[in-house]
C-alpha cells in the first residue's frame, strides 16, 4: 500500500503534456489534488472513442484552474448562445425592448381609413396570441371601422433567409427550427394537444393553438388503441404545406408543437382574420411592403417585449428563435441600418472576440443559436466570454439570473439534483445535438469562489454518458 501511494504521488508531480493544462502564470502552486481528480475522471469516465475540451477558471482568485484541449476547435451546439447573448447584453442599448407596431398611411374621414395599414415587424420572438389580440384591440379603438386601402406586412428588418446557415432540412417540421421572420406569431408554431376520448377506439380530441385558418388539421388518432402505433404529429413539409397530420395511439394527454411554413404569412393571415372578427371591415388579403414614413403616417398600435424576457428563454429553454432574433437586433443596434443580415450580427461577436484578445479567423461562426454544424469555437473562448460577463456587473446580473440552475429549472432541471454538491450551485448553459454535448457557465465552490467553466464533449453517441461526465466534473469542482 505504501508503494502504491508513493507511485500516485509521483504521478501527480509529473510534467504536463502538450494537450494538458495551461502553464501556471503566477506564483501560486497549482491545486494538484483537483487536477489529479479531473485527470482520473477523464481517464475513467470519458466515453470511449469520444473527445472533450475543458477550460476552468477561478474568477475570484483570477487564475486558471485546469485546461484540457482547451484550444481545440469544437462544435458548441447551444452554448453558442452564450456568445450571442453576452455580446448583445454588452450593447448600451441592450435594454431596448422588442417592438411590433401598426401604422397607417392616409387620412381618416367618416369612420373610414382612406389609406393603408402597415404591420411593422421588430423580430419579437415572444409575440404570442395575446400580443396579437392586443394589437387588434388598439386598432379597434381607433376612430375608424373601415380600411379602404391595403394591408401590408413590413418585414424589411432582415433579409429573406428564413433559416440559419447549416440548419438541417430534415429537422423540419420540428418546433426548434422555426422559419425566421421579423413577424413571428407564437414562434411560428402550432401547439397540438390530444386528449383520449371517453370510449376506447374513438378518435381522440384535438385542440390547436393559436386558432387560425392558415393551417388545416387531419386527425386519424385512436383512443387507447396500441395497434394505432405511436402518437405522432407532422405536416406535409416536403411540399411546404401546412396541413397538420395527427395520428397514432392516444392513451393519455399528449402535447407537442410543429412549425408552419412561412412565419410571416402565418402572422399576417391570422392578423387579418382577427381584424374582421373585431368588426373591422378590411381587405381579406395582404402583401408585403416597407413603410415609408412621411407626414401622412401615424402609429396607432404597438406591443413590446422586454429584452430580459427574451434572454430568459434563450438560456432557460435554449430557444433557438430567441437567439436568432437577438442576433438580428444586435446587428441593427451595432450598424444603425434598417435592413440587416445575421452575418452583421456575427461580426459584432467577432469584434468582442478581438477585444478579448482572440483572433476571429481561428473560429467559425455560422448562426447565433448553435443549431448549425458549421460553428466551431473552443472551450477557452467560451470561458473568455464568461470572464468578460463576470467583470461587468450589470451584464453579469442579467445573464446569471437567466442561466438554468442545477436541479431546479430550465434545461438543468433534471440534472445534479437535490443531494448532490452541484444542486443549485451550478448556473450553466447546456448544448446538445447528435454527437455533441456541452456545458458552460458558473459555479460557486464551498469556499465561496466563483468559477467559470466550459466542458465540450465531441463525437459522443450517448448524451446520457456525456451528461454524467459533465455532472461528475462539476461535483469534483465543488469538493471541499
VEXDREN-2710 file (C-alpha; in Angstrom, 1 decimal):
% VEXDREN-2710
k/r/px/py/pz
1/UNK/0.0/0.0/0.0
2/UNK/2.9/2.4/0.8
3/UNK/4.4/1.7/-2.6
4/UNK/1.1/2.5/-4.3
5/UNK/0.7/5.8/-2.5
6/UNK/4.3/6.8/-3.4
7/UNK/3.6/5.9/-7.1
8/UNK/0.4/8.0/-7.1
9/UNK/2.2/10.9/-5.5
10/UNK/4.9/10.7/-8.2
11/UNK/2.3/10.7/-11.0
12/UNK/0.7/13.8/-9.6
13/UNK/4.1/15.7/-9.9
14/UNK/4.9/14.6/-13.5
15/UNK/5.3/17.4/-16.1
16/UNK/2.2/18.1/-18.1
17/UNK/1.9/17.0/-21.8
18/UNK/1.2/19.4/-24.6
19/UNK/-2.5/18.8/-24.6
20/UNK/-2.7/19.1/-20.8
21/UNK/-3.2/22.0/-18.5
22/UNK/-2.2/25.6/-19.1
23/UNK/1.1/26.6/-17.6
24/UNK/0.8/28.5/-14.3
25/UNK/1.5/32.2/-14.9
26/UNK/1.5/33.2/-11.2
27/UNK/3.4/32.1/-8.2
28/UNK/0.5/30.2/-6.6
29/UNK/1.1/26.5/-6.7
30/UNK/-1.5/24.5/-8.7
31/UNK/-4.2/22.6/-6.9
32/UNK/-2.6/19.3/-7.7
33/UNK/-5.3/17.2/-5.9
34/UNK/-8.1/18.8/-8.0
35/UNK/-6.0/18.3/-11.2
36/UNK/-5.3/14.7/-10.4
37/UNK/-9.0/14.1/-9.8
38/UNK/-10.0/15.6/-13.1
39/UNK/-7.2/13.7/-14.9
40/UNK/-8.6/10.5/-13.4
41/UNK/-12.2/11.4/-14.4
42/UNK/-11.1/11.9/-18.0
43/UNK/-9.2/8.6/-17.9
44/UNK/-12.0/6.6/-16.5
45/UNK/-15.3/8.4/-17.3
46/UNK/-14.8/10.0/-20.7
47/UNK/-16.7/7.6/-23.1
48/UNK/-14.5/5.5/-25.4
49/UNK/-14.0/7.0/-28.8
50/UNK/-15.1/10.5/-27.8
51/UNK/-13.2/13.7/-27.2
52/UNK/-13.5/16.6/-24.7
53/UNK/-12.2/20.1/-24.3
54/UNK/-12.2/21.6/-20.9
55/UNK/-11.4/25.1/-19.6
56/UNK/-11.8/26.1/-15.9
57/UNK/-11.0/29.5/-14.4
58/UNK/-11.2/30.8/-10.8
59/UNK/-12.8/34.2/-11.2
60/UNK/-12.4/35.1/-7.5
61/UNK/-8.7/34.3/-7.5
62/UNK/-8.3/35.5/-11.1
63/UNK/-6.3/32.4/-12.2
64/UNK/-6.7/29.3/-14.4
65/UNK/-7.5/26.1/-12.5
66/UNK/-7.5/23.5/-15.2
67/UNK/-7.2/23.1/-19.0
68/UNK/-7.5/20.1/-21.2
69/UNK/-7.5/20.5/-25.0
70/UNK/-9.0/24.0/-24.3
71/UNK/-7.7/25.4/-27.5
72/UNK/-9.2/22.6/-29.7
73/UNK/-12.0/23.6/-32.1
74/UNK/-15.3/22.1/-31.1
75/UNK/-18.9/22.4/-32.2
76/UNK/-20.7/24.3/-29.4
77/UNK/-24.3/23.4/-30.1
78/UNK/-26.4/25.7/-27.9
79/UNK/-23.5/27.0/-25.8
80/UNK/-23.1/29.3/-28.9
81/UNK/-26.0/31.2/-27.4
82/UNK/-23.6/32.5/-24.7
83/UNK/-21.5/34.3/-27.2
84/UNK/-24.6/35.9/-28.9
85/UNK/-26.2/36.9/-25.6
86/UNK/-23.1/38.3/-23.9
87/UNK/-22.3/40.4/-27.0
88/UNK/-25.9/41.7/-27.2
89/UNK/-26.1/42.5/-23.5
90/UNK/-22.9/44.4/-23.7
91/UNK/-24.5/47.0/-26.0
92/UNK/-25.5/50.4/-24.5
93/UNK/-29.0/49.8/-26.0
94/UNK/-29.3/46.3/-24.6
95/UNK/-32.5/47.1/-22.6
96/UNK/-34.3/48.5/-25.6
97/UNK/-37.5/46.3/-25.9
98/UNK/-38.5/44.3/-29.0
99/UNK/-41.4/46.2/-30.7
100/UNK/-44.1/45.2/-33.2
101/UNK/-46.0/48.2/-34.5
102/UNK/-49.1/49.1/-36.6
103/UNK/-49.1/52.3/-38.6
104/UNK/-51.5/53.7/-41.1
105/UNK/-50.7/55.9/-44.2
106/UNK/-53.5/58.1/-45.2
107/UNK/-56.4/60.0/-43.7
108/UNK/-59.4/59.2/-41.6
109/UNK/-62.8/60.5/-42.7
110/UNK/-66.3/59.5/-41.5
111/UNK/-65.3/56.1/-39.9
112/UNK/-63.1/55.1/-42.8
113/UNK/-59.4/55.0/-43.2
114/UNK/-58.6/56.2/-46.7
115/UNK/-55.2/54.6/-46.8
116/UNK/-53.2/51.6/-45.9
117/UNK/-52.4/49.6/-42.7
118/UNK/-48.8/48.5/-42.1
119/UNK/-47.7/45.9/-39.6
120/UNK/-44.0/46.6/-38.9
121/UNK/-42.1/43.6/-37.6
122/UNK/-39.4/44.1/-35.0
123/UNK/-38.5/40.4/-34.8
124/UNK/-40.1/39.9/-31.4
125/UNK/-39.7/36.1/-30.7
126/UNK/-42.1/36.2/-27.8
127/UNK/-45.0/37.7/-29.7
128/UNK/-48.0/35.4/-29.0
129/UNK/-51.8/35.1/-29.3
130/UNK/-52.4/37.7/-26.5
131/UNK/-50.0/40.1/-28.1
132/UNK/-51.8/39.8/-31.4
133/UNK/-55.1/40.5/-29.7
134/UNK/-53.6/43.5/-28.0
135/UNK/-52.6/45.0/-31.4
136/UNK/-56.1/44.3/-32.8
137/UNK/-57.8/45.9/-29.8
138/UNK/-55.7/49.0/-30.2
139/UNK/-56.7/49.2/-33.8
140/UNK/-60.3/48.7/-33.0
141/UNK/-60.2/51.6/-30.6
142/UNK/-59.3/54.0/-33.5
143/UNK/-61.9/56.3/-35.0
144/UNK/-62.5/54.1/-38.0
145/UNK/-64.0/50.7/-38.6
146/UNK/-63.4/50.5/-42.3
147/UNK/-60.0/50.2/-44.1
148/UNK/-60.4/51.3/-47.7
149/UNK/-56.9/50.7/-48.7
150/UNK/-54.4/47.7/-48.4
151/UNK/-52.9/45.8/-45.6
152/UNK/-49.1/45.4/-45.7
153/UNK/-46.6/43.5/-43.6
154/UNK/-43.3/45.2/-43.3
155/UNK/-40.6/42.5/-42.9
156/UNK/-37.7/44.7/-44.2
157/UNK/-35.7/44.4/-41.0
158/UNK/-33.8/41.3/-42.2
159/UNK/-33.1/39.5/-45.4
160/UNK/-35.3/36.8/-46.8
161/UNK/-33.1/33.9/-45.5
162/UNK/-35.6/32.1/-43.2
163/UNK/-33.1/29.5/-41.8
164/UNK/-29.6/29.9/-40.4
165/UNK/-26.5/28.7/-42.3
166/UNK/-26.1/25.0/-41.9
167/UNK/-29.5/24.3/-40.5
168/UNK/-30.7/20.8/-41.4
169/UNK/-33.6/20.4/-43.8
170/UNK/-34.7/17.2/-42.2
171/UNK/-35.2/18.8/-38.8
172/UNK/-38.3/20.2/-40.4
173/UNK/-41.1/20.5/-39.1
174/UNK/-39.6/20.5/-35.6
175/UNK/-40.6/23.4/-33.5
176/UNK/-37.0/24.1/-32.6
177/UNK/-36.3/25.0/-36.2
178/UNK/-38.8/27.8/-37.0
179/UNK/-39.0/29.9/-40.2
180/UNK/-37.3/33.1/-39.2
181/UNK/-39.1/36.4/-39.9
182/UNK/-39.4/39.9/-38.4
183/UNK/-43.1/39.0/-37.9
184/UNK/-43.5/35.9/-35.7
185/UNK/-46.7/34.6/-34.1
186/UNK/-46.3/32.0/-31.4
187/UNK/-42.8/31.3/-32.6
188/UNK/-44.2/30.3/-36.0
189/UNK/-45.5/27.1/-34.5
190/UNK/-48.8/25.5/-33.6
191/UNK/-49.2/23.7/-30.3
192/UNK/-51.2/20.5/-30.6
193/UNK/-52.9/18.8/-27.6
194/UNK/-54.5/15.4/-27.9
195/UNK/-56.9/14.1/-25.2
196/UNK/-58.3/10.5/-25.1
197/UNK/-62.0/10.2/-26.0
198/UNK/-64.3/8.6/-23.4
199/UNK/-64.5/5.3/-25.4
200/UNK/-61.6/3.1/-26.4
201/UNK/-61.1/3.2/-30.2
202/UNK/-62.8/6.5/-30.7
203/UNK/-60.9/9.4/-32.3
204/UNK/-59.0/11.4/-29.8
205/UNK/-60.0/15.0/-29.0
206/UNK/-57.6/17.6/-30.6
207/UNK/-57.1/21.2/-29.8
208/UNK/-54.7/23.5/-31.5
209/UNK/-53.2/26.9/-30.5
210/UNK/-53.3/29.5/-31.8
211/UNK/-56.5/29.2/-33.8
212/UNK/-56.2/30.2/-37.4
213/UNK/-57.5/29.1/-40.8
214/UNK/-53.9/29.4/-42.1
215/UNK/-53.4/25.7/-41.4
216/UNK/-55.7/22.6/-41.5
217/UNK/-55.8/19.5/-39.3
218/UNK/-56.2/15.9/-40.2
219/UNK/-56.9/13.7/-37.2
220/UNK/-56.6/9.9/-37.5
221/UNK/-55.8/9.2/-33.9
222/UNK/-57.4/6.4/-31.9
223/UNK/-58.0/6.4/-28.1
224/UNK/-56.2/3.7/-26.1
225/UNK/-55.5/1.6/-29.1
226/UNK/-51.9/0.4/-29.2
227/UNK/-52.3/-1.1/-32.7
228/UNK/-52.6/2.5/-34.0
229/UNK/-48.9/3.0/-33.4
230/UNK/-47.0/5.7/-31.6
231/UNK/-48.5/9.2/-31.3
232/UNK/-47.1/11.5/-34.0
233/UNK/-47.7/15.0/-35.3
234/UNK/-46.3/16.3/-38.6
235/UNK/-47.3/18.2/-41.7
236/UNK/-46.8/18.0/-45.4
237/UNK/-43.5/19.8/-45.1
238/UNK/-41.8/18.3/-48.2
239/UNK/-44.2/20.4/-50.3
240/UNK/-44.2/23.4/-47.9
241/UNK/-47.7/22.7/-46.9
242/UNK/-49.5/23.5/-43.7
243/UNK/-51.8/20.5/-43.3
244/UNK/-51.1/19.2/-39.9
245/UNK/-51.5/15.4/-39.6
246/UNK/-52.1/13.9/-36.2
247/UNK/-52.1/10.1/-35.9
248/UNK/-51.4/7.1/-33.5
249/UNK/-52.5/5.9/-30.2
250/UNK/-53.6/8.4/-27.5
251/UNK/-53.7/6.7/-24.1
252/UNK/-53.1/9.9/-22.1
253/UNK/-53.0/13.7/-22.7
254/UNK/-50.3/14.4/-25.2
255/UNK/-48.9/17.7/-26.3
256/UNK/-46.4/18.8/-28.9
257/UNK/-45.6/21.6/-31.4
258/UNK/-45.0/21.7/-35.1
259/UNK/-43.6/24.6/-37.1
260/UNK/-45.5/26.2/-40.0
261/UNK/-44.2/27.1/-43.4
262/UNK/-43.7/30.9/-43.8
263/UNK/-43.9/32.6/-40.4
264/UNK/-44.8/36.0/-41.8
265/UNK/-47.8/34.6/-43.8
266/UNK/-49.0/32.8/-40.6
267/UNK/-48.8/36.2/-38.8
268/UNK/-50.5/38.3/-41.5
269/UNK/-53.2/35.8/-42.3
270/UNK/-54.2/35.5/-38.7
271/UNK/-53.9/39.2/-38.2
272/UNK/-56.4/40.0/-41.0
273/UNK/-58.8/37.3/-39.6
274/UNK/-58.7/38.9/-36.1
275/UNK/-59.4/42.4/-37.6
276/UNK/-62.5/41.1/-39.3
277/UNK/-63.6/39.2/-36.1
278/UNK/-63.5/42.5/-34.3
279/UNK/-65.9/44.1/-36.8
280/UNK/-63.3/46.0/-38.8
281/UNK/-64.1/46.0/-42.5
282/UNK/-60.8/45.4/-44.2
283/UNK/-59.2/43.5/-47.1
284/UNK/-59.1/39.8/-46.6
285/UNK/-55.7/39.7/-48.5
286/UNK/-52.4/41.2/-47.7
287/UNK/-49.0/41.8/-49.2
288/UNK/-45.5/43.0/-48.1
289/UNK/-44.2/46.5/-48.4
290/UNK/-41.8/48.6/-46.4
291/UNK/-43.4/51.6/-44.6
292/UNK/-42.0/54.9/-45.8
293/UNK/-42.5/57.5/-43.1
294/UNK/-43.9/60.9/-44.2
295/UNK/-46.4/63.4/-42.9
296/UNK/-49.3/61.0/-43.6
297/UNK/-48.1/58.1/-41.4
298/UNK/-49.5/57.6/-37.9
299/UNK/-48.6/54.9/-35.4
300/UNK/-51.8/53.5/-33.9
301/UNK/-50.7/50.3/-32.1
302/UNK/-47.6/48.7/-30.6
303/UNK/-46.6/45.8/-28.5
304/UNK/-43.3/45.5/-26.6
305/UNK/-41.4/42.6/-25.1
306/UNK/-38.6/43.2/-22.6
307/UNK/-35.1/42.1/-23.6
308/UNK/-34.7/40.2/-20.3
309/UNK/-37.7/38.1/-21.2
310/UNK/-36.1/37.1/-24.5
311/UNK/-32.8/36.3/-22.8
312/UNK/-34.5/34.2/-20.1
313/UNK/-36.0/32.0/-22.8
314/UNK/-32.6/31.8/-24.6
315/UNK/-30.9/30.5/-21.6
316/UNK/-33.5/28.6/-19.6
317/UNK/-35.2/26.9/-22.5
318/UNK/-32.4/27.1/-25.1
319/UNK/-34.8/28.8/-27.5
320/UNK/-33.2/29.0/-31.0
321/UNK/-35.7/31.6/-32.3
322/UNK/-35.0/34.0/-29.5
323/UNK/-31.2/33.7/-30.0
324/UNK/-31.6/34.5/-33.8
325/UNK/-33.9/37.4/-33.0
326/UNK/-31.4/38.8/-30.5
327/UNK/-28.6/38.4/-33.1
328/UNK/-30.6/40.3/-35.7
329/UNK/-31.5/43.1/-33.2
330/UNK/-27.8/43.2/-32.3
331/UNK/-27.0/43.9/-35.9
332/UNK/-29.5/46.7/-36.1
333/UNK/-28.1/48.3/-33.0
334/UNK/-24.5/47.9/-34.0
335/UNK/-24.7/49.1/-37.6
336/UNK/-27.6/51.6/-37.4
337/UNK/-29.0/50.1/-40.5
338/UNK/-32.7/49.5/-41.1
339/UNK/-32.1/46.3/-43.0
340/UNK/-29.6/43.7/-41.7
341/UNK/-28.3/40.2/-42.1
342/UNK/-27.3/37.6/-39.5
343/UNK/-23.7/38.0/-40.7
344/UNK/-23.7/41.6/-39.5
345/UNK/-24.7/40.4/-36.0
346/UNK/-22.0/37.7/-36.1
347/UNK/-19.5/40.5/-37.0
348/UNK/-20.3/42.1/-33.6
349/UNK/-19.5/38.8/-31.9
350/UNK/-16.2/38.7/-33.7
351/UNK/-15.4/42.3/-32.6
352/UNK/-15.8/41.3/-29.0
353/UNK/-13.6/38.3/-29.6
354/UNK/-10.9/40.8/-30.8
355/UNK/-11.3/42.9/-27.7
356/UNK/-10.8/39.8/-25.6
357/UNK/-7.5/39.0/-27.4
358/UNK/-8.8/36.3/-29.7
359/UNK/-8.3/36.1/-33.5
360/UNK/-11.7/35.6/-35.1
361/UNK/-10.1/33.9/-38.0
362/UNK/-9.3/30.9/-35.7
363/UNK/-13.0/30.2/-35.3
364/UNK/-16.1/29.8/-37.4
365/UNK/-19.5/31.4/-36.6
366/UNK/-22.5/30.4/-38.7
367/UNK/-25.5/31.3/-36.6
368/UNK/-26.5/32.8/-33.2
369/UNK/-28.1/29.8/-31.6
370/UNK/-25.7/26.9/-32.3
371/UNK/-28.1/24.9/-34.4
372/UNK/-25.7/24.9/-37.3
373/UNK/-23.0/22.2/-37.6
374/UNK/-20.8/24.9/-39.2
375/UNK/-20.0/26.6/-35.8
376/UNK/-16.5/25.9/-34.4
377/UNK/-15.2/27.6/-31.2
378/UNK/-13.1/26.5/-28.3
379/UNK/-13.6/26.0/-24.5
380/UNK/-11.1/28.7/-23.8
381/UNK/-13.1/31.2/-26.0
382/UNK/-16.3/30.3/-24.1
383/UNK/-14.6/30.9/-20.8
384/UNK/-13.2/34.2/-22.0
385/UNK/-16.7/35.4/-22.7
386/UNK/-17.9/34.2/-19.3
387/UNK/-15.0/36.0/-17.7
388/UNK/-15.9/39.2/-19.5
389/UNK/-19.5/39.0/-18.5
390/UNK/-18.5/38.4/-14.8
391/UNK/-16.3/41.6/-14.9
392/UNK/-19.3/43.7/-16.0
393/UNK/-21.8/43.8/-13.1
394/UNK/-24.9/44.8/-15.0
395/UNK/-24.3/42.4/-17.8
396/UNK/-23.5/39.6/-15.4
397/UNK/-26.7/40.2/-13.4
398/UNK/-28.8/39.8/-16.5
399/UNK/-27.0/36.8/-17.7
400/UNK/-26.7/35.0/-14.4
401/UNK/-30.4/35.2/-13.5
402/UNK/-31.3/33.7/-16.9
403/UNK/-29.0/30.7/-16.7
404/UNK/-30.5/27.3/-15.8
405/UNK/-29.9/26.3/-12.2
406/UNK/-28.8/22.7/-11.5
407/UNK/-31.7/20.6/-10.3
408/UNK/-34.1/23.5/-10.3
409/UNK/-35.2/24.8/-13.7
410/UNK/-34.6/25.1/-17.4
411/UNK/-32.5/22.5/-19.2
412/UNK/-30.8/21.6/-15.9
413/UNK/-34.0/20.9/-14.0
414/UNK/-33.4/17.2/-14.0
415/UNK/-29.6/17.2/-13.6
416/UNK/-27.4/17.5/-10.5
417/UNK/-30.5/17.2/-8.3
418/UNK/-31.0/17.6/-4.6
419/UNK/-28.5/15.6/-2.5
420/UNK/-25.5/16.4/-4.8
421/UNK/-23.0/19.2/-4.2
422/UNK/-23.9/20.7/-7.5
423/UNK/-27.5/21.2/-6.6
424/UNK/-28.4/24.9/-7.1
425/UNK/-24.6/25.7/-7.1
426/UNK/-24.2/25.4/-10.9
427/UNK/-25.7/28.0/-13.2
428/UNK/-24.9/27.0/-16.8
429/UNK/-25.9/26.7/-20.4
430/UNK/-26.4/23.3/-22.0
431/UNK/-25.8/22.5/-25.6
432/UNK/-26.6/19.3/-27.4
433/UNK/-27.4/17.7/-30.7
434/UNK/-26.3/14.4/-32.3
435/UNK/-22.7/13.5/-31.1
436/UNK/-22.3/16.9/-29.3
437/UNK/-22.9/17.7/-25.7
438/UNK/-21.6/20.8/-23.9
439/UNK/-22.0/22.6/-20.6
440/UNK/-20.6/26.1/-19.8
441/UNK/-21.3/28.6/-17.1
442/UNK/-20.6/29.3/-13.5
443/UNK/-20.4/27.5/-10.2
444/UNK/-19.7/28.6/-6.6
445/UNK/-17.3/26.5/-4.5
446/UNK/-17.8/25.8/-0.8
447/UNK/-15.0/28.4/-0.1
448/UNK/-17.1/31.0/-1.9
449/UNK/-15.0/31.2/-5.1
450/UNK/-16.9/31.8/-8.3
451/UNK/-15.7/29.5/-11.1
452/UNK/-16.2/29.9/-14.9
453/UNK/-16.0/26.6/-16.9
454/UNK/-16.6/25.1/-20.3
455/UNK/-16.9/21.4/-21.0
456/UNK/-17.3/20.5/-24.6
457/UNK/-17.9/16.8/-25.3
458/UNK/-17.5/15.8/-29.0
459/UNK/-18.1/12.7/-31.1
460/UNK/-20.2/11.1/-28.4
461/UNK/-23.3/9.0/-29.3
462/UNK/-24.6/8.7/-25.8
463/UNK/-25.8/12.0/-24.5
464/UNK/-26.5/10.4/-21.1
465/UNK/-22.8/9.4/-20.7
466/UNK/-21.7/12.9/-21.7
467/UNK/-24.1/14.5/-19.2
468/UNK/-22.8/12.1/-16.5
469/UNK/-19.2/13.1/-17.2
470/UNK/-20.1/16.8/-17.0
471/UNK/-22.1/16.4/-13.8
472/UNK/-19.2/14.4/-12.2
473/UNK/-16.7/17.1/-13.2
474/UNK/-18.9/19.8/-11.6
475/UNK/-19.1/17.6/-8.4
476/UNK/-15.3/17.5/-8.3
477/UNK/-15.0/21.2/-8.6
478/UNK/-17.3/21.5/-5.6
479/UNK/-15.5/19.2/-3.3
480/UNK/-14.1/20.9/-0.2
END
